[in-house]
Amino acid sequence: MHKADLQRSSEDRYTCKLLKFFRRCQTSSGLLLLYYRWRFKLLKDKRHIEIYGKCNIGPGLYLGHVYCITINSDVIIGKNCNIHKGVTIGQQNRGEKKGTPIIGDNVWMGVNATVVGKVTIGDDVLIAPNSFVNCDVPSHSIVFGNPCIIKHKEGATDGYINFKCDI
């Protein structure tokens, strides 16, 4: 497990286990990889979480209230990101936004937020609960609603992302 994940998720034993097996799926091979995938699958199934071992997620991931989270396997997520219950980060299969999101560092995603399509979410972005994001979001912004409304704010995630890692 990445030290930054442990630092940010230490109070929730279940989340620590999940992240430990997620990181080991990324770094292991052979029979150990099969074992870690199996343990990771058991933990995911228990809480209805869809995260794949090959996801590109930076250090310091925090999963708050770990239930019903879906993250597409091709998504790129930066460091110190908070993802809460019911969040969907997915792929759009047609149109000009066909593809998956790229999410920057220090992003906070509220309960039931949805981010889809080939969009770029900048650094220091707060995505409000129940928001539907299918457009690019510049750094230092707050996003809310459907269609997404973007408001510029320096330090948008101040007070929301605790125990940031500097790795």
N, CA, C and O atoms as a DFTB+ gen file, in Angstrom:
668 C
 N C O
     1  1       0.842      -1.178       0.000
     2  2       0.000       0.000       0.000
     3  2       0.885       1.238       0.000
     4  3       1.903       1.285       0.690
     5  1       0.503       2.206      -0.753
     6  2       1.245       3.450      -0.818
     7  2       1.115       4.172       0.517
     8  3       0.014       4.248       1.063
     9  1       2.204       4.700       1.052
    10  2       2.187       5.385       2.352
    11  2       1.167       6.516       2.379
    12  3       0.520       6.748       3.401
    13  1       1.023       7.215       1.268
    14  2       0.081       8.338       1.219
    15  2      -1.362       7.861       1.353
    16  3      -2.179       8.543       1.971
    17  1      -1.692       6.685       0.778
    18  2      -3.039       6.131       0.933
    19  2      -3.302       5.809       2.397
    20  3      -4.372       6.106       2.927
    21  1      -2.315       5.199       3.044
    22  2      -2.444       4.841       4.450
    23  2      -2.595       6.089       5.316
    24  3      -3.414       6.113       6.235
    25  1      -1.819       7.108       5.030
    26  2      -1.877       8.355       5.793
    27  2      -3.267       8.985       5.708
    28  3      -3.769       9.515       6.699
    29  1      -3.884       8.930       4.540
    30  2      -5.165       9.602       4.342
    31  2      -6.357       8.730       4.720
    32  3      -7.446       9.268       4.920
    33  1      -6.208       7.408       4.830
    34  2      -7.347       6.525       5.073
    35  2      -7.199       5.700       6.338
    36  3      -7.896       4.699       6.502
    37  1      -6.322       6.090       7.220
    38  2      -5.978       5.241       8.360
    39  2      -7.133       4.992       9.322
    40  3      -7.104       4.003      10.055
    41  1      -8.153       5.856       9.348
    42  2      -9.229       5.666      10.319
    43  2     -10.243       4.608       9.883
    44  3     -11.028       4.149      10.713
    45  1     -10.253       4.213       8.633
    46  2     -11.216       3.245       8.119
    47  2     -10.490       1.964       7.721
    48  3      -9.811       1.924       6.695
    49  1     -10.632       0.931       8.523
    50  2      -9.918      -0.323       8.305
    51  2     -10.298      -0.967       6.964
    52  3      -9.436      -1.499       6.264
    53  1     -11.571      -0.917       6.612
    54  2     -12.022      -1.508       5.356
    55  2     -11.367      -0.820       4.161
    56  3     -10.881      -1.488       3.249
    57  1     -11.353       0.505       4.163
    58  2     -10.748       1.255       3.063
    59  2      -9.260       0.957       2.967
    60  3      -8.722       0.828       1.868
    61  1      -8.591       0.846       4.109
    62  2      -7.165       0.512       4.101
    63  2      -6.921      -0.834       3.430
    64  3      -6.001      -0.968       2.624
    65  1      -7.732      -1.823       3.755
    66  2      -7.574      -3.144       3.136
    67  2      -7.806      -3.071       1.632
    68  3      -7.037      -3.628       0.848
    69  1      -8.868      -2.380       1.236
    70  2      -9.197      -2.266      -0.174
    71  2      -8.054      -1.615      -0.947
    72  3      -7.642      -2.117      -1.992
    73  1      -7.544      -0.499      -0.433
    74  2      -6.462       0.202      -1.115
    75  2      -5.169      -0.612      -1.111
    76  3      -4.395      -0.558      -2.066
    77  1      -4.941      -1.359      -0.045
    78  2      -3.746      -2.212       0.025
    79  2      -3.763      -3.236      -1.108
    80  3      -2.760      -3.409      -1.800
    81  1      -4.888      -3.912      -1.300
    82  2      -4.959      -4.921      -2.352
    83  2      -5.007      -4.274      -3.734
    84  3      -4.514      -4.864      -4.695
    85  1      -5.587      -3.076      -3.861
    86  2      -5.574      -2.350      -5.131
    87  2      -4.131      -2.064      -5.549
    88  3      -3.746      -2.341      -6.684
    89  1      -3.340      -1.513      -4.636
    90  2      -1.943      -1.191      -4.965
    91  2      -1.125      -2.453      -5.237
    92  3      -0.254      -2.444      -6.107
    93  1      -1.390      -3.526      -4.511
    94  2      -0.636      -4.772      -4.743
    95  2      -0.992      -5.389      -6.082
    96  3      -0.147      -6.029      -6.707
    97  1      -2.237      -5.210      -6.540
    98  2      -2.616      -5.690      -7.877
    99  2      -1.812      -4.957      -8.948
   100  3      -1.526      -5.521     -10.004
   101  1      -1.453      -3.718      -8.682
   102  2      -0.705      -2.931      -9.652
   103  2       0.765      -3.312      -9.711
   104  3       1.405      -3.125     -10.746
   105  1       1.313      -3.840      -8.628
   106  2       2.756      -4.062      -8.565
   107  2       3.177      -5.534      -8.551
   108  3       4.372      -5.826      -8.609
   109  1       2.231      -6.456      -8.475
   110  2       2.582      -7.875      -8.359
   111  2       2.508      -8.578      -9.705
   112  3       2.013      -8.035     -10.693
   113  1       3.016      -9.801      -9.707
   114  2       2.930     -10.634     -10.904
   115  2       2.830     -12.094     -10.488
   116  3       3.043     -12.440      -9.326
   117  1       2.505     -12.937     -11.448
   118  2       2.442     -14.367     -11.213
   119  2       1.322     -14.765     -10.267
   120  3       0.229     -14.199     -10.299
   121  1       1.614     -15.758      -9.416
   122  2       0.612     -16.275      -8.487
   123  2       0.197     -15.246      -7.444
   124  3      -0.958     -15.220      -7.020
   125  1       1.140     -14.396      -7.027
   126  2       0.783     -13.347      -6.070
   127  2      -0.254     -12.398      -6.658
   128  3      -1.166     -11.960      -5.957
   129  1      -0.118     -12.083      -7.932
   130  2      -1.092     -11.209      -8.584
   131  2      -2.479     -11.848      -8.563
   132  3      -3.467     -11.166      -8.289
   133  1      -2.562     -13.135      -8.846
   134  2      -3.850     -13.827      -8.806
   135  2      -4.454     -13.782      -7.410
   136  3      -5.653     -13.554      -7.253
   137  1      -3.620     -13.999      -6.397
   138  2      -4.103     -13.941      -5.018
   139  2      -4.613     -12.542      -4.680
   140  3      -5.702     -12.412      -4.122
   141  1      -3.860     -11.498      -5.000
   142  2      -4.276     -10.129      -4.687
   143  2      -5.531      -9.729      -5.459
   144  3      -6.392      -9.029      -4.926
   145  1      -5.637     -10.169      -6.710
   146  2      -6.857      -9.884      -7.483
   147  2      -8.072     -10.531      -6.828
   148  3      -9.138      -9.923      -6.737
   149  1      -7.900     -11.767      -6.374
   150  2      -9.001     -12.480      -5.721
   151  2      -9.426     -11.761      -4.447
   152  3     -10.619     -11.547      -4.234
   153  1      -8.469     -11.381      -3.591
   154  2      -8.798     -10.657      -2.349
   155  2      -9.425      -9.301      -2.646
   156  3     -10.377      -8.891      -1.982
   157  1      -8.890      -8.608      -3.646
   158  2      -9.415      -7.306      -4.042
   159  2     -10.860      -7.449      -4.532
   160  3     -11.709      -6.622      -4.200
   161  1     -11.142      -8.488      -5.316
   162  2     -12.491      -8.734      -5.826
   163  2     -13.458      -9.001      -4.684
   164  3     -14.581      -8.497      -4.704
   165  1     -13.053      -9.775      -3.698
   166  2     -13.930     -10.038      -2.551
   167  2     -14.300      -8.749      -1.827
   168  3     -15.460      -8.541      -1.471
   169  1     -13.321      -7.892      -1.613
   170  2     -13.578      -6.623      -0.929
   171  2     -14.458      -5.701      -1.773
   172  3     -15.348      -5.033      -1.246
   173  1     -14.209      -5.666      -3.076
   174  2     -15.016      -4.817      -3.962
   175  2     -16.467      -5.277      -3.992
   176  3     -17.380      -4.456      -3.903
   177  1     -16.684      -6.570      -4.116
   178  2     -18.034      -7.109      -4.214
   179  2     -18.851      -6.851      -2.954
   180  3     -20.065      -6.659      -3.019
   181  1     -18.190      -6.847      -1.829
   182  2     -18.891      -6.632      -0.562
   183  2     -19.538      -5.249      -0.512
   184  3     -20.615      -5.096       0.065
   185  1     -18.909      -4.255      -1.098
   186  2     -19.411      -2.873      -1.039
   187  2     -19.855      -2.331      -2.397
   188  3     -20.073      -1.128      -2.537
   189  1     -19.991      -3.199      -3.395
   190  2     -20.451      -2.800      -4.726
   191  2     -19.577      -1.690      -5.319
   192  3     -20.072      -0.648      -5.746
   193  1     -18.286      -1.940      -5.332
   194  2     -17.311      -0.983      -5.853
   195  2     -16.719      -1.549      -7.135
   196  3     -16.330      -2.716      -7.189
   197  1     -16.654      -0.714      -8.162
   198  2     -16.038      -1.118      -9.418
   199  2     -14.793      -0.271      -9.649
   200  3     -14.861       0.819     -10.218
   201  1     -13.666      -0.786      -9.202
   202  2     -12.359      -0.190      -9.457
   203  2     -11.490      -1.335      -9.944
   204  3     -11.501      -2.417      -9.357
   205  1     -10.749      -1.111     -10.996
   206  2      -9.950      -2.177     -11.564
   207  2      -8.490      -1.997     -11.198
   208  3      -8.011      -0.872     -11.051
   209  1      -7.792      -3.098     -11.051
   210  2      -6.392      -3.077     -10.652
   211  2      -5.481      -2.302     -11.567
   212  3      -4.420      -1.845     -11.140
   213  1      -5.868      -2.140     -12.821
   214  2      -5.001      -1.422     -13.757
   215  2      -5.304       0.076     -13.816
   216  3      -4.686       0.789     -14.606
   217  1      -6.230       0.565     -13.007
   218  2      -6.528       2.009     -12.988
   219  2      -5.274       2.801     -12.647
   220  3      -4.454       2.369     -11.836
   221  1      -5.136       3.955     -13.270
   222  2      -3.993       4.833     -13.019
   223  2      -4.423       5.893     -12.007
   224  3      -4.933       6.950     -12.376
   225  1      -4.210       5.593     -10.730
   226  2      -4.622       6.480      -9.644
   227  2      -3.395       6.855      -8.831
   228  3      -2.648       5.987      -8.379
   229  1      -3.189       8.161      -8.648
   230  2      -2.035       8.664      -7.921
   231  2      -2.100       8.375      -6.434
   232  3      -3.115       7.886      -5.938
   233  1      -1.024       8.674      -5.721
   234  2      -0.974       8.427      -4.282
   235  2      -1.936       9.338      -3.517
   236  3      -2.308      10.409      -3.996
   237  1      -2.323       8.905      -2.349
   238  2      -3.167       9.718      -1.488
   239  2      -4.644       9.617      -1.813
   240  3      -5.399      10.536      -1.497
   241  1      -5.084       8.524      -2.435
   242  2      -6.494       8.329      -2.722
   243  2      -7.262       8.176      -1.419
   244  3      -6.836       7.450      -0.522
   245  1      -8.393       8.861      -1.316
   246  2      -9.258       8.721      -0.144
   247  2     -10.651       8.357      -0.626
   248  3     -11.250       9.086      -1.416
   249  1     -11.167       7.229      -0.151
   250  2     -12.518       6.803      -0.474
   251  2     -13.376       7.020       0.760
   252  3     -13.215       6.324       1.762
   253  1     -14.273       7.969       0.693
   254  2     -15.137       8.270       1.827
   255  2     -16.451       7.524       1.705
   256  3     -17.082       7.545       0.649
   257  1     -16.872       6.862       2.781
   258  2     -18.136       6.105       2.785
   259  2     -18.161       5.164       1.588
   260  3     -18.909       5.377       0.634
   261  1     -17.359       4.151       1.647
   262  2     -17.047       3.291       0.505
   263  2     -18.218       2.385       0.134
   264  3     -18.292       1.238       0.575
   265  1     -19.123       2.907      -0.676
   266  2     -20.223       2.125      -1.239
   267  2     -20.522       2.640      -2.633
   268  3     -20.489       3.846      -2.878
   269  1     -20.815       1.724      -3.550
   270  2     -21.318       2.044      -4.892
   271  2     -20.470       3.073      -5.634
   272  3     -21.000       4.059      -6.146
   273  1     -19.186       2.855      -5.694
   274  2     -18.271       3.718      -6.439
   275  2     -17.893       2.985      -7.726
   276  3     -17.558       1.801      -7.696
   277  1     -17.948       3.692      -8.852
   278  2     -17.591       3.098     -10.136
   279  2     -16.542       3.966     -10.803
   280  3     -16.761       5.157     -11.024
   281  1     -15.388       3.363     -11.126
   282  2     -14.312       4.065     -11.812
   283  2     -13.886       3.232     -13.013
   284  3     -13.442       2.095     -12.855
   285  1     -14.016       3.787     -14.203
   286  2     -13.623       3.105     -15.430
   287  2     -12.138       2.765     -15.388
   288  3     -11.346       3.497     -14.794
   289  1     -11.769       1.675     -16.007
   290  2     -10.376       1.209     -15.944
   291  2      -9.393       2.117     -16.681
   292  3      -8.193       2.047     -16.414
   293  1      -9.859       2.964     -17.597
   294  2      -8.962       3.826     -18.367
   295  2      -8.831       5.240     -17.808
   296  3      -8.118       6.069     -18.373
   297  1      -9.505       5.512     -16.719
   298  2      -9.475       6.845     -16.109
   299  2      -8.093       7.116     -15.513
   300  3      -7.437       6.200     -15.017
   301  1      -7.654       8.373     -15.563
   302  2      -6.413       8.791     -14.913
   303  2      -6.799       9.763     -13.807
   304  3      -7.477      10.762     -14.049
   305  1      -6.351       9.453     -12.578
   306  2      -6.666      10.285     -11.415
   307  2      -5.361      10.687     -10.748
   308  3      -4.490       9.846     -10.525
   309  1      -5.222      11.965     -10.429
   310  2      -4.017      12.490      -9.791
   311  2      -3.936      12.149      -8.316
   312  3      -4.652      11.279      -7.821
   313  1      -3.047      12.854      -7.618
   314  2      -2.829      12.551      -6.202
   315  2      -3.788      13.350      -5.306
   316  3      -4.329      14.381      -5.706
   317  1      -3.975      12.844      -4.096
   318  2      -4.797      13.476      -3.059
   319  2      -6.238      13.691      -3.492
   320  3      -6.807      14.752      -3.237
   321  1      -6.832      12.712      -4.136
   322  2      -8.224      12.851      -4.552
   323  2      -9.158      12.171      -3.561
   324  3      -8.870      11.084      -3.061
   325  1     -10.278      12.829      -3.285
   326  2     -11.323      12.282      -2.430
   327  2     -12.490      11.858      -3.307
   328  3     -12.995      12.645      -4.108
   329  1     -12.912      10.620      -3.152
   330  2     -14.045      10.102      -3.906
   331  2     -15.039       9.551      -2.893
   332  3     -14.681       8.727      -2.052
   333  1     -16.283      10.005      -2.971
   334  2     -17.281       9.632      -1.980
   335  2     -18.331       8.694      -2.561
   336  3     -18.341       8.407      -3.758
   337  1     -19.198       8.234      -1.701
   338  2     -20.242       7.261      -2.003
   339  2     -21.039       7.641      -3.243
   340  3     -21.445       8.791      -3.407
   341  1     -21.260       6.659      -4.116
   342  2     -22.104       6.843      -5.282
   343  2     -21.459       7.537      -6.465
   344  3     -22.137       7.802      -7.458
   345  1     -20.168       7.842      -6.392
   346  2     -19.492       8.548      -7.495
   347  2     -19.289       7.600      -8.678
   348  3     -18.935       6.434      -8.509
   349  1     -19.523       8.131      -9.871
   350  2     -19.272       7.400     -11.108
   351  2     -18.317       8.219     -11.956
   352  3     -18.573       9.389     -12.242
   353  1     -17.214       7.601     -12.357
   354  2     -16.254       8.229     -13.263
   355  2     -16.173       7.280     -14.451
   356  3     -15.567       6.212     -14.369
   357  1     -16.796       7.686     -15.561
   358  2     -16.963       6.727     -16.628
   359  2     -16.653       7.203     -18.019
   360  3     -16.206       8.327     -18.245
   361  1     -16.905       6.313     -18.934
   362  2     -16.574       6.483     -20.336
   363  2     -17.803       6.927     -21.116
   364  3     -18.921       6.498     -20.830
   365  1     -17.589       7.776     -22.087
   366  2     -18.636       8.111     -23.046
   367  2     -18.288       7.391     -24.336
   368  3     -17.139       7.429     -24.773
   369  1     -19.260       6.739     -24.948
   370  2     -18.980       5.850     -26.078
   371  2     -19.181       6.464     -27.454
   372  3     -18.878       5.819     -28.458
   373  1     -19.678       7.680     -27.527
   374  2     -19.886       8.305     -28.842
   375  2     -19.841       9.821     -28.714
   376  3     -19.877      10.374     -27.615
   377  1     -19.764      10.467     -29.850
   378  2     -19.765      11.925     -29.870
   379  2     -18.378      12.515     -29.708
   380  3     -17.383      11.792     -29.667
   381  1     -18.323      13.837     -29.617
   382  2     -17.040      14.538     -29.539
   383  2     -16.306      14.297     -28.226
   384  3     -15.093      14.500     -28.162
   385  1     -16.993      13.879     -27.197
   386  2     -16.366      13.600     -25.897
   387  2     -16.151      12.106     -25.667
   388  3     -16.062      11.666     -24.521
   389  1     -16.068      11.329     -26.733
   390  2     -15.850       9.890     -26.625
   391  2     -14.527       9.625     -25.914
   392  3     -13.477      10.088     -26.359
   393  1     -14.573       8.882     -24.814
   394  2     -13.377       8.554     -24.053
   395  2     -13.616       8.647     -22.552
   396  3     -14.757       8.629     -22.089
   397  1     -12.524       8.747     -21.802
   398  2     -12.612       8.764     -20.338
   399  2     -11.942      10.012     -19.765
   400  3     -11.096      10.622     -20.418
   401  1     -12.324      10.389     -18.540
   402  2     -11.788      11.606     -17.919
   403  2     -10.333      11.490     -17.484
   404  3      -9.816      10.405     -17.217
   405  1      -9.694      12.660     -17.425
   406  2      -8.382      12.808     -16.791
   407  2      -8.609      13.790     -15.648
   408  3      -9.042      14.922     -15.863
   409  1      -8.314      13.347     -14.445
   410  2      -8.604      14.130     -13.247
   411  2      -7.295      14.528     -12.586
   412  3      -6.420      13.688     -12.376
   413  1      -7.160      15.804     -12.259
   414  2      -5.928      16.353     -11.697
   415  2      -5.740      16.038     -10.221
   416  3      -6.400      15.159      -9.667
   417  1      -4.829      16.773      -9.598
   418  2      -4.501      16.592      -8.186
   419  2      -5.454      17.402      -7.304
   420  3      -6.000      18.424      -7.720
   421  1      -5.637      16.913      -6.072
   422  2      -6.431      17.620      -5.055
   423  2      -7.854      17.901      -5.534
   424  3      -8.327      19.036      -5.486
   425  1      -8.515      16.859      -5.990
   426  2      -9.899      16.973      -6.442
   427  2     -10.801      16.284      -5.427
   428  3     -10.521      15.168      -4.989
   429  1     -11.880      16.955      -5.060
   430  2     -12.867      16.423      -4.122
   431  2     -14.165      16.189      -4.873
   432  3     -14.708      17.113      -5.478
   433  1     -14.675      14.940      -4.841
   434  2     -15.917      14.593      -5.532
   435  2     -16.962      14.209      -4.505
   436  3     -16.783      13.255      -3.748
   437  1     -18.048      14.952      -4.484
   438  2     -19.108      14.730      -3.512
   439  2     -19.974      13.526      -3.840
   440  3     -19.840      12.912      -4.898
   441  1     -20.853      13.205      -2.922
   442  2     -21.743      12.052      -3.024
   443  2     -22.552      12.122      -4.322
   444  3     -23.117      13.161      -4.665
   445  1     -22.593      11.001      -5.027
   446  2     -23.370      10.822      -6.261
   447  2     -22.945      11.724      -7.421
   448  3     -23.729      11.930      -8.347
   449  1     -21.753      12.253      -7.395
   450  2     -21.258      13.033      -8.536
   451  2     -20.928      12.085      -9.685
   452  3     -20.539      10.938      -9.469
   453  1     -21.091      12.586     -10.909
   454  2     -20.803      11.791     -12.094
   455  2     -19.912      12.603     -13.029
   456  3     -20.216      13.753     -13.347
   457  1     -18.810      11.993     -13.468
   458  2     -17.901      12.622     -14.422
   459  2     -17.748      11.642     -15.585
   460  3     -17.285      10.518     -15.392
   461  1     -18.134      12.063     -16.788
   462  2     -18.072      11.163     -17.938
   463  2     -17.485      11.856     -19.153
   464  3     -17.532      13.079     -19.282
   465  1     -16.934      11.047     -20.035
   466  2     -16.426      11.536     -21.313
   467  2     -14.977      11.949     -21.259
   468  3     -14.357      11.975     -20.196
   469  1     -14.452      12.271     -22.414
   470  2     -13.061      12.703     -22.522
   471  2     -12.977      14.168     -22.103
   472  3     -12.952      15.081     -22.928
   473  1     -12.937      14.350     -20.792
   474  2     -12.865      15.689     -20.205
   475  2     -11.637      15.761     -19.313
   476  3     -11.132      14.737     -18.854
   477  1     -11.167      16.959     -19.072
   478  2     -10.033      17.175     -18.182
   479  2     -10.513      17.993     -16.998
   480  3     -11.076      19.076     -17.159
   481  1     -10.285      17.463     -15.812
   482  2     -10.607      18.157     -14.572
   483  2      -9.274      18.648     -14.021
   484  3      -8.372      17.844     -13.787
   485  1      -9.135      19.947     -13.811
   486  2      -7.876      20.532     -13.353
   487  2      -7.562      20.203     -11.908
   488  3      -8.255      19.406     -11.275
   489  1      -6.513      20.822     -11.390
   490  2      -6.105      20.651      -9.995
   491  2      -6.948      21.560      -9.101
   492  3      -7.434      22.601      -9.542
   493  1      -7.116      21.154      -7.839
   494  2      -7.847      21.957      -6.850
   495  2      -9.267      22.250      -7.330
   496  3      -9.676      23.406      -7.440
   497  1     -10.007      21.178      -7.612
   498  2     -11.393      21.306      -8.076
   499  2     -12.306      20.590      -7.099
   500  3     -12.021      19.473      -6.667
   501  1     -13.409      21.243      -6.755
   502  2     -14.433      20.655      -5.907
   503  2     -15.645      20.376      -6.793
   504  3     -16.207      21.288      -7.399
   505  1     -16.040      19.112      -6.859
   506  2     -17.223      18.715      -7.622
   507  2     -18.317      18.451      -6.599
   508  3     -18.240      17.503      -5.818
   509  1     -19.329      19.298      -6.614
   510  2     -20.392      19.247      -5.605
   511  2     -21.199      17.955      -5.714
   512  3     -21.250      17.339      -6.779
   513  1     -21.826      17.549      -4.617
   514  2     -22.681      16.356      -4.657
   515  2     -23.763      16.472      -5.726
   516  3     -24.280      17.557      -5.991
   517  1     -24.093      15.340      -6.329
   518  2     -25.145      15.219      -7.352
   519  2     -24.872      16.015      -8.620
   520  3     -25.808      16.319      -9.359
   521  1     -23.633      16.355      -8.890
   522  2     -23.286      17.084     -10.114
   523  2     -23.038      16.114     -11.258
   524  3     -22.579      14.991     -11.046
   525  1     -23.344      16.555     -12.472
   526  2     -23.058      15.792     -13.673
   527  2     -22.066      16.610     -14.494
   528  3     -22.397      17.681     -15.002
   529  1     -20.844      16.089     -14.618
   530  2     -19.771      16.831     -15.284
   531  2     -19.406      16.123     -16.584
   532  3     -18.926      14.989     -16.574
   533  1     -19.642      16.810     -17.709
   534  2     -19.245      16.279     -19.013
   535  2     -18.578      17.366     -19.853
   536  3     -18.683      17.388     -21.079
   537  1     -17.885      18.271     -19.146
   538  2     -17.147      19.341     -19.816
   539  2     -15.819      19.550     -19.083
   540  3     -15.675      19.147     -17.929
   541  1     -14.857      20.176     -19.751
   542  2     -13.571      20.453     -19.121
   543  2     -13.761      21.455     -17.987
   544  3     -14.566      22.382     -18.085
   545  1     -12.999      21.247     -16.901
   546  2     -13.082      22.122     -15.738
   547  2     -11.678      22.654     -15.458
   548  3     -10.757      21.867     -15.237
   549  1     -11.499      23.974     -15.464
   550  2     -10.167      24.529     -15.194
   551  2      -9.782      24.357     -13.718
   552  3     -10.639      24.131     -12.864
   553  1      -8.505      24.465     -13.443
   554  2      -8.016      24.374     -12.062
   555  2      -8.635      25.478     -11.215
   556  3      -9.063      26.515     -11.722
   557  1      -8.671      25.223      -9.910
   558  2      -9.181      26.185      -8.926
   559  2     -10.630      26.556      -9.213
   560  3     -10.964      27.728      -9.388
   561  1     -11.490      25.528      -9.257
   562  2     -12.898      25.754      -9.571
   563  2     -13.807      24.917      -8.689
   564  3     -13.404      23.905      -8.115
   565  1     -15.045      25.377      -8.603
   566  2     -16.120      24.607      -7.982
   567  2     -17.128      24.322      -9.084
   568  3     -17.494      25.215      -9.848
   569  1     -17.578      23.068      -9.161
   570  2     -18.521      22.646     -10.191
   571  2     -19.774      22.121      -9.502
   572  3     -19.689      21.361      -8.537
   573  1     -20.939      22.531     -10.004
   574  2     -22.179      22.006      -9.445
   575  2     -23.259      21.990     -10.520
   576  3     -23.186      22.710     -11.515
   577  1     -24.264      21.146     -10.289
   578  2     -25.437      21.108     -11.142
   579  2     -25.339      20.237     -12.365
   580  3     -24.339      19.564     -12.616
   581  1     -26.456      20.280     -13.141
   582  2     -26.577      19.569     -14.396
   583  2     -27.442      20.419     -15.308
   584  3     -28.645      20.495     -15.058
   585  1     -26.934      21.056     -16.330
   586  2     -25.556      20.991     -16.814
   587  2     -24.608      21.680     -15.836
   588  3     -25.016      22.528     -15.043
   589  1     -23.358      21.302     -15.909
   590  2     -22.410      21.781     -14.903
   591  2     -22.199      23.294     -14.989
   592  3     -22.035      23.873     -16.063
   593  1     -22.213      23.893     -13.817
   594  2     -21.941      25.315     -13.659
   595  2     -20.576      25.408     -12.997
   596  3     -20.344      24.774     -11.968
   597  1     -19.672      26.187     -13.572
   598  2     -18.298      26.272     -13.073
   599  2     -18.070      27.666     -12.502
   600  3     -18.314      28.672     -13.169
   601  1     -17.601      27.710     -11.260
   602  2     -17.258      28.973     -10.601
   603  2     -15.781      28.920     -10.223
   604  3     -15.339      27.971      -9.575
   605  1     -15.018      29.932     -10.624
   606  2     -13.602      30.005     -10.273
   607  2     -13.467      30.364      -8.794
   608  3     -14.143      31.269      -8.303
   609  1     -12.589      29.647      -8.090
   610  2     -12.327      29.954      -6.680
   611  2     -10.947      29.432      -6.311
   612  3     -10.699      28.227      -6.354
   613  1     -10.055      30.338      -5.952
   614  2      -8.733      29.918      -5.461
   615  2      -8.937      29.129      -4.172
   616  3      -9.751      29.506      -3.329
   617  1      -8.210      28.057      -4.026
   618  2      -8.324      27.231      -2.820
   619  2      -9.690      26.568      -2.714
   620  3     -10.260      26.501      -1.625
   621  1     -10.219      26.081      -3.820
   622  2     -11.560      25.497      -3.856
   623  2     -11.717      24.312      -2.917
   624  3     -12.807      24.078      -2.394
   625  1     -10.649      23.564      -2.697
   626  2     -10.758      22.375      -1.854
   627  2     -10.171      22.574      -0.463
   628  3     -10.054      21.611       0.295
   629  1      -9.803      23.795      -0.113
   630  2      -9.277      24.050       1.232
   631  2     -10.318      23.639       2.273
   632  3     -11.474      24.057       2.202
   633  1      -9.910      22.833       3.222
   634  2     -10.819      22.354       4.247
   635  2     -11.540      21.070       3.871
   636  3     -12.148      20.432       4.730
   637  1     -11.486      20.683       2.613
   638  2     -12.125      19.450       2.168
   639  2     -11.126      18.302       2.059
   640  3     -11.458      17.157       2.366
   641  1      -9.918      18.602       1.629
   642  2      -8.905      17.558       1.477
   643  2      -7.914      17.694       2.620
   644  3      -7.092      18.610       2.640
   645  1      -7.999      16.777       3.568
   646  2      -7.120      16.786       4.742
   647  2      -5.971      15.793       4.554
   648  3      -6.067      14.862       3.755
   649  1      -4.920      15.996       5.278
   650  2      -3.768      15.084       5.283
   651  2      -3.199      14.873       3.888
   652  3      -2.950      13.738       3.481
   653  1      -2.993      15.963       3.153
   654  2      -2.434      15.855       1.809
   655  2      -1.039      15.267       1.860
   656  3      -0.253      15.579       2.755
   657  1      -0.734      14.410       0.890
   658  2       0.610      13.873       0.784
   659  2       1.398      14.721      -0.200
   660  3       0.826      15.285      -1.133
   661  1       2.679      14.813      -0.003
   662  2       3.543      15.617      -0.857
   663  2       4.411      14.767      -1.750
   664  3       5.451      15.232      -2.218
   665  1       4.015      13.538      -2.000
   666  2       4.808      12.600      -2.788
   667  2       4.594      12.839      -4.257
   668  3       5.179      12.143      -5.087
